[in-house]
Amino acid sequence: MKEHTVTIYDISEKAGVSIATVSRVLNNSSNVSENTRKKVLAAIKETGYTPNAFARGLGLNTMKTIGILTADSSDLYLAKAIYYFEEELRENGYDSLLCCTGYELKDKKAAIDLLISKKVDGIILVGSHFVYPDACDNKYIYGASEKVPVMLLNAEVEGDNIYCVSSDDHDSVYRATMKLVESGHKNVLYYYNTTSYSGHLKERGFRDAMKDAGIEVTERQFQFFDGSNEDIHGMSAQLEKAASAGLKFDAVIASDDTLALSAVKYAQAKGYNIPDDFSVIGYNNSMLTNCCDPEITSIDNKVETLCKHLTSILLGVLSGEEMPKKTVFKADIIEKGTTRLNKD
Amino acid sequence: MKEHTVTIYDISEKAGVSIATVSRVLNNSSNVSENTRKKVLAAIKETGYTPNAFARGLGLNTMKTIGILTADSSDLYLAKAIYYFEEELRENGYDSLLCCTGYELKDKKAAIDLLISKKVDGIILVGSHFVYPDACDNKYIYGASEKVPVMLLNAEVEGDNIYCVSSDDHDSVYRATMKLVESGHKNVLYYYNTTSYSGHLKERGFRDAMKDAGIEVTERQFQFFDGSNEDIHGMSAQLEKAASAGLKFDAVIASDDTLALSAVKYAQAKGYNIPDDFSVIGYNNSMLTNCCDPEITSIDNKVETLCKHLTSILLGVLSGEEMPKKTVFKADIIEKGTTRLNKD
């Protein structure tokens, strides 16, 4: 049987102050009288309130620090997300400790353990590489959530003390694919380099759109690039190889802007006219889309908005507020020079 | 008067084993018998060996963890450096905790304090933004070095327990500028976006080369871009504005590949022939250099080599070995399509 867990409500009652006041004490707000602060701290000690996320900010146990995990800090998108998290947290008086885990499950587990041993108040998992199709592999996330709130960016796991903020990757690729088809491209190649949770959503978006458009697709139209995410030349070469092997395609929709950029380079080397003979849509609307000529149409999944929103949910949770478990934003298709899409 | 500090030598003597063996125990190497390990641990306890960098790996005080600081994790170069550090450290059994500090001195100080409070065994400062021209502002680095070894990537500070690994930024820009001049470009513009320590070295390299080539430069030839490091359009616009205001230039040498990329876009918009009418050299040889057509000649300062070398120096220091205080690598000029340089 589970013990009764002391909550912010118990402390509020015992100290004879409002929950908002307890929350202010817990957040070290200066807007609390010394007397009130003492009453609240006394109530916390008296109730044997075990150090949890709320108590940490008091310095009873540690400082206000959030642990951030990402698989690969050199990925443009993930690096940007980290940047926004750090900035938002700092502005709200929180420090952050980041672990770059790589892609191995055991290293992810070790990093979470490390951060928890360093007494962080919450954990943010940046990017969908932390969630596995086999639920057993996600136990480490549940384990962490028993100690501190766990926030997921662009991934989804259901559970107490777990909060997810994402962009609708299925919807955005679905819409982009439909628009490509409507603009006259029937032979669309889907070019991807990740099989992560959000990677699957994107791929399904493509499949579903082609199905709804009544266009049959073969497995060869799904090109998986297995090399480094900086190897533009290798990515172009793979498209060239697929074409040489007889695959016909007049448009590429990519799971990442690097792949889209390689498609532009491929098409230009072939002498194709972009966007009329050949169209390209990337993903993330990163600076890479502005690097070539023509610039690349790309899906903007609003990383800054997502990160700010996730941070505010985390801060709310840490203040004992009721916060939404799942928040989904809609992405925008930013049209530039590599497509000529029909307007909505 | 300073107390006698217990060293690895004292422990070696007391335990009756070699320094190498003590070092193996300190590093939790599996290649030590349980008996020997016990003897060494006993000697450490007996001598009252105060927890320092060496002892930490034992779990006497904490785990094997290195603190990494960087100003901006979304910078391509810094993100890559972090990636290599994390990878190298993980392979050597060390965890890492990263703080992204932003550019404010107070936030850098707070992050170092935070990492030291989390009992890291060493600190790596990634990028030259941590070193200030006014020595007083570097006190926080000395403060940290009294507690743990401090490693600097691409920066230089002299002091006990401080180790610097860098690429010779002055030399590389000097050589690149000379080669541009020798290939027929007299009106070279220097385009930069940082006034960091390494930024100053690069600028001085340019100045010295022009001076040695007997070419007078005006201050207008030094264009400082003050905007976001992703704003390619803004960077191109600034060059366009300088040209409209009467500044003549037929080559750009840039402190960063993003600026070089914007110079390529500027020249192409003007209809200049690259590399004959207009040449461009970037810095870092990042993936951005492969994004446009022609691809960009760039200075490769070998971030991977630097990071691996710095990590091995840090691991040496933590094992009690004597390691070099200053290590300088020579950068390469990687010629691609935006120059036609004379061969050496």
Boltz contact constraints between the chains, C-beta under 6 A:
constraints:
  - contact:
      token1: [A, 73]
      token2: [B, 79]
      max_distance: 6.0
  - contact:
      token1: [A, 73]
      token2: [B, 82]
      max_distance: 6.0
  - contact:
      token1: [A, 73]
      token2: [B, 83]
      max_distance: 6.0
  - contact:
      token1: [A, 74]
      token2: [B, 79]
      max_distance: 6.0
  - contact:
      token1: [A, 74]
      token2: [B, 80]
      max_distance: 6.0
  - contact:
      token1: [A, 74]
      token2: [B, 83]
      max_distance: 6.0
  - contact:
      token1: [A, 79]
      token2: [B, 73]
      max_distance: 6.0
  - contact:
      token1: [A, 79]
      token2: [B, 74]
      max_distance: 6.0
  - contact:
      token1: [A, 79]
      token2: [B, 79]
      max_distance: 6.0
  - contact:
      token1: [A, 80]
      token2: [B, 74]
      max_distance: 6.0
  - contact:
      token1: [A, 82]
      token2: [B, 73]
      max_distance: 6.0
  - contact:
      token1: [A, 83]
      token2: [B, 73]
      max_distance: 6.0
  - contact:
      token1: [A, 83]
      token2: [B, 74]
      max_distance: 6.0
  - contact:
      token1: [A, 86]
      token2: [B, 100]
      max_distance: 6.0
  - contact:
      token1: [A, 95]
      token2: [B, 114]
      max_distance: 6.0
  - contact:
      token1: [A, 97]
      token2: [B, 97]
      max_distance: 6.0
  - contact:
      token1: [A, 98]
      token2: [B, 98]
      max_distance: 6.0
  - contact:
      token1: [A, 100]
      token2: [B, 86]
      max_distance: 6.0
  - contact:
      token1: [A, 114]
      token2: [B, 95]
      max_distance: 6.0
  - contact:
      token1: [A, 118]
      token2: [B, 118]
      max_distance: 6.0
  - contact:
      token1: [A, 230]
      token2: [B, 287]
      max_distance: 6.0
  - contact:
      token1: [A, 232]
      token2: [B, 290]
      max_distance: 6.0
  - contact:
      token1: [A, 261]
      token2: [B, 291]
      max_distance: 6.0
  - contact:
      token1: [A, 287]
      token2: [B, 230]
      max_distance: 6.0
  - contact:
      token1: [A, 290]
      token2: [B, 232]
      max_distance: 6.0
  - contact:
      token1: [A, 291]
      token2: [B, 261]
      max_distance: 6.0
  - contact:
      token1: [A, 291]
      token2: [B, 291]
      max_distance: 6.0
  - contact:
      token1: [A, 291]
      token2: [B, 292]
      max_distance: 6.0
  - contact:
      token1: [A, 292]
      token2: [B, 291]
      max_distance: 6.0
  - contact:
      token1: [A, 292]
      token2: [B, 292]
      max_distance: 6.0
